[in-house]
Structures are given as structure tokens and as C-alpha cells.
Amino acid sequence: MSMYETAVTRYFAAWNAQDPAEREKAVAAAWTEDATYTDPLAEVSGHPGLTAVIAGAQEQFPGFEFRLLGAVEGHHDTARFTWELIAPDGSAPVQGFDVVTLAGDGRIRTVLGFLDRLPD
């Protein structure tokens, strides 16, 4: 597994962690302490901000799971990937595209997210 795939695997582990303590550990494993996350709906930094954004998404979409769609592409310290949010019925009402930059330890420093499909 490439460093890009490893980083994205950790990213999804954090987004899909339901237990608050597990989520905090997953966020710490995936992101640097001063990491930033920016998408059309959120702009946060640091582990507390990231944890809050994830918890908010889980409250808005209970029982949903974030999943990689296609391959992770990367070069230098940057990777990009497409994801979808899968509903309990198997539908995918939300799809997005993220670009991440990695720190030397392989954790994410920045996320720039784009939303390609939202529910009506």
C-alpha cells in the first residue's frame, strides 16, 4: 500500500468511527495536530475541529458510511481521491472529491474538499 493509500485509509477510518473515543484516536492517527479541513460547508483546523465536523456529518447522515470510489492518485506530498457517502439502503446520495497534502510522517496536513453530488 502506498503512503497515499495509507493516508486515505486512515482518513476514512476517522470519518466512519462512530464511537467518540475511537473517532478521536482515528483523527489523531490520520491528521497532524495543526491540520486544516476546508470544503463548501466547513472550514476547521486542529483535532477538535476535525472531530466536530465528523460528528456533525454523522448526526446529519446517521448510519451512512464514507467509501473510496476509484483509485487514490498521488505525487510528492499530494493525493486526490473521490468518495461517496453510502446510505444504509446502499444508495449514494453524496459524492465528493478531496485533495490532501501529507506531512513527513504520512499524516494529513490539509484537506480541500469538493462536493460533486448532494441529496435533493
Steps between C-alpha positions, in 0.01 A plus 500: 500500500641841403531782753210670319274195536601463865412865569163466328425175686561683829288792377200273440556323833459838671190597298338163572588471871171507691631486857626844619818359660573288192437806280750710699767230464427463129521877444836511681628211287383659174575873547781714640413706808479822296325350196236696311183379330312717251196411292192697388329437836785513751834662576673368811846434639648275764379172641202646696368676188544191284330278757206743521455512120500121481253468788275757330502307172415179685207673675373634167538161328445232769600150397683620187857400412767686304663284234779547247379510140776402257873530556709737707743701286801672646830671436748673728304588818159526329223249431152515352207264520126476450265375769134434552275492801309173504154484659380195694290406192813495281428823313767771479329841529825690559821487299811712527859548399781583742858619460728442799856596582706278726755574769832317518349241735228413246218671688277753327587870532225646284178387335327694225163340437250542220142375495398356162157362592263589785152372588206695359 
